[in-house]
């Protein structure tokens, strides 16, 4: 399983960590962090659907 989260540093909280723990329970995970430039944001919006942050309910 692979998932991509785009969020602001202020949104990194205990709820985010708990969500990761639930999604990947019993598995080893690799976490990579990179800065997203405005150009990357534009390119990603064209190719990927938009999802709400993990801490919002839909």
Z-matrix of the N, CA and C atoms (Angstrom, degrees):
N
C 1 1.453
C 2 1.525 1 108.56
N 3 1.303 2 115.68 1 141.17
C 4 1.464 3 121.31 2 176.81
C 5 1.519 4 108.19 3 -136.18
N 6 1.311 5 116.61 4 140.91
C 7 1.456 6 120.88 5 176.99
C 8 1.521 7 108.67 6 -142.92
N 9 1.314 8 116.31 7 151.75
C 10 1.456 9 122.54 8 -179.36
C 11 1.518 10 108.66 9 -123.08
N 12 1.310 11 116.20 10 127.23
C 13 1.458 12 122.12 11 176.10
C 14 1.517 13 107.57 12 -114.64
N 15 1.315 14 117.04 13 133.51
C 16 1.463 15 122.06 14 171.49
C 17 1.507 16 106.45 15 -118.44
N 18 1.317 17 116.00 16 119.07
C 19 1.452 18 119.57 17 -178.56
C 20 1.515 19 110.53 18 -155.99
N 21 1.305 20 114.98 19 166.89
C 22 1.455 21 122.53 20 178.44
C 23 1.532 22 108.87 21 -82.72
N 24 1.329 23 117.76 22 150.92
C 25 1.469 24 119.83 23 179.60
C 26 1.529 25 113.44 24 -54.40
N 27 1.318 26 117.99 25 -33.18
C 28 1.462 27 121.04 26 178.84
C 29 1.530 28 112.74 27 -64.42
N 30 1.329 29 117.02 28 -19.78
C 31 1.456 30 121.23 29 -179.39
C 32 1.528 31 112.91 30 -84.83
N 33 1.320 32 117.43 31 -7.76
C 34 1.460 33 120.73 32 176.45
C 35 1.521 34 108.44 33 -76.02
N 36 1.311 35 116.45 34 110.61
C 37 1.460 36 120.75 35 -176.10
C 38 1.531 37 109.56 36 -145.34
N 39 1.294 38 115.73 37 -177.11
C 40 1.466 39 121.48 38 -178.91
C 41 1.530 40 111.84 39 -60.46
N 42 1.330 41 117.98 40 -36.34
C 43 1.464 42 120.63 41 178.95
C 44 1.529 43 110.95 42 -62.39
N 45 1.325 44 116.65 43 -40.70
C 46 1.458 45 120.80 44 178.14
C 47 1.530 46 110.20 45 -61.15
N 48 1.328 47 116.61 46 -46.78
C 49 1.464 48 120.47 47 179.21
C 50 1.524 49 111.71 48 -62.49
N 51 1.312 50 117.43 49 -41.39
C 52 1.464 51 120.61 50 179.12
C 53 1.528 52 110.86 51 -63.49
N 54 1.341 53 116.46 52 -37.41
C 55 1.464 54 120.37 53 177.64
C 56 1.516 55 110.56 54 -62.82
N 57 1.334 56 116.55 55 -45.10
C 58 1.469 57 120.17 56 177.44
C 59 1.519 58 111.26 57 -60.68
N 60 1.318 59 116.86 58 -43.24
C 61 1.464 60 120.97 59 179.55
C 62 1.523 61 111.45 60 -60.21
N 63 1.326 62 117.34 61 -41.05
C 64 1.465 63 120.83 62 179.48
C 65 1.524 64 111.76 63 -69.58
N 66 1.328 65 116.94 64 -43.97
C 67 1.460 66 120.72 65 -177.64
C 68 1.529 67 112.68 66 -65.69
N 69 1.319 68 116.11 67 -34.50
C 70 1.456 69 120.30 68 -173.46
C 71 1.528 70 112.70 69 -116.35
N 72 1.303 71 117.03 70 26.54
C 73 1.467 72 121.31 71 -179.33
C 74 1.524 73 110.91 72 -54.60
N 75 1.330 74 115.54 73 132.29
C 76 1.448 75 121.25 74 177.20
C 77 1.517 76 115.27 75 78.48
N 78 1.335 77 117.19 76 5.48
C 79 1.457 78 121.25 77 -178.19
C 80 1.523 79 110.08 78 -120.27
N 81 1.309 80 116.72 79 157.48
C 82 1.458 81 121.84 80 171.93
C 83 1.519 82 107.46 81 -89.32
N 84 1.322 83 117.06 82 135.91
C 85 1.468 84 121.10 83 -179.14
C 86 1.520 85 110.63 84 -118.90
N 87 1.308 86 115.05 85 157.71
C 88 1.455 87 123.36 86 173.78
C 89 1.516 88 106.85 87 -118.68
N 90 1.327 89 117.36 88 127.90
C 91 1.463 90 121.41 89 -178.27
C 92 1.521 91 108.43 90 -116.70
N 93 1.322 92 115.58 91 126.46
C 94 1.459 93 122.46 92 178.76
C 95 1.525 94 107.71 93 -125.35
N 96 1.319 95 116.51 94 138.65
C 97 1.462 96 120.85 95 -179.44
C 98 1.521 97 108.17 96 -125.08
N 99 1.330 98 116.81 97 133.62
C 100 1.458 99 120.72 98 176.06
C 101 1.509 100 109.76 99 -143.24
N 102 1.302 101 115.47 100 152.75
C 103 1.464 102 121.53 101 175.47
C 104 1.520 103 108.26 102 -76.31
N 105 1.327 104 116.75 103 138.55
C 106 1.456 105 121.69 104 179.83
C 107 1.525 106 107.88 105 -104.55
N 108 1.319 107 115.83 106 120.35
C 109 1.461 108 120.12 107 179.38
C 110 1.524 109 109.58 108 -80.85
N 111 1.332 110 117.81 109 159.95
C 112 1.475 111 119.93 110 177.39
C 113 1.532 112 112.36 111 -56.25
N 114 1.330 113 118.17 112 -37.00
C 115 1.466 114 120.87 113 178.25
C 116 1.524 115 110.71 114 -63.67
N 117 1.340 116 117.27 115 -40.91
C 118 1.465 117 120.87 116 177.24
C 119 1.514 118 110.77 117 -62.95
N 120 1.317 119 116.86 118 -39.47
C 121 1.471 120 120.96 119 179.16
C 122 1.524 121 110.21 120 -58.91
N 123 1.335 122 117.11 121 -45.56
C 124 1.466 123 121.31 122 -179.30
C 125 1.526 124 110.81 123 -63.22
N 126 1.334 125 117.44 124 -45.00
C 127 1.464 126 121.17 125 -179.86
C 128 1.510 127 111.74 126 -64.89
N 129 1.319 128 117.67 127 -41.70
C 130 1.462 129 121.32 128 -179.12
C 131 1.518 130 111.54 129 -66.80
N 132 1.324 131 117.95 130 -37.30
C 133 1.461 132 120.91 131 -178.93
C 134 1.528 133 110.98 132 -61.95
N 135 1.323 134 117.07 133 -32.71
C 136 1.456 135 120.77 134 -178.85
C 137 1.520 136 112.01 135 -73.14
N 138 1.342 137 117.27 136 -30.20
C 139 1.452 138 119.36 137 -173.18
C 140 1.510 139 116.72 138 -107.13
N 141 1.320 140 118.71 139 -6.62
C 142 1.457 141 121.23 140 -175.64
C 143 1.524 142 110.54 141 -131.94
N 144 1.328 143 116.93 142 140.27
C 145 1.466 144 118.70 143 173.90
C 146 1.521 145 110.50 144 -67.53
N 147 1.296 146 116.53 145 157.55
C 148 1.456 147 122.20 146 179.18
C 149 1.525 148 109.38 147 -92.66
N 150 1.320 149 115.91 148 131.96
C 151 1.458 150 121.87 149 178.30
C 152 1.522 151 108.60 150 -119.04
N 153 1.326 152 118.27 151 148.05
C 154 1.465 153 119.81 152 175.82
C 155 1.522 154 109.75 153 -69.69
N 156 1.335 155 117.76 154 153.73
C 157 1.471 156 120.04 155 175.25
C 158 1.526 157 110.49 156 -57.20
N 159 1.325 158 116.11 157 156.51
C 160 1.465 159 122.21 158 -175.08
C 161 1.506 160 113.13 159 -59.63
N 162 1.348 161 118.39 160 -27.01
C 163 1.452 162 119.43 161 -175.50
C 164 1.521 163 113.06 162 -90.33
N 165 1.342 164 118.81 163 4.29
C 166 1.460 165 120.98 164 176.00
C 167 1.522 166 109.31 165 -102.33
N 168 1.294 167 116.52 166 143.68
C 169 1.458 168 119.12 167 175.81
C 170 1.530 169 108.21 168 -99.58
N 171 1.324 170 117.22 169 146.78
C 172 1.444 171 120.05 170 -172.82
C 173 1.466 172 111.47 171 -104.70
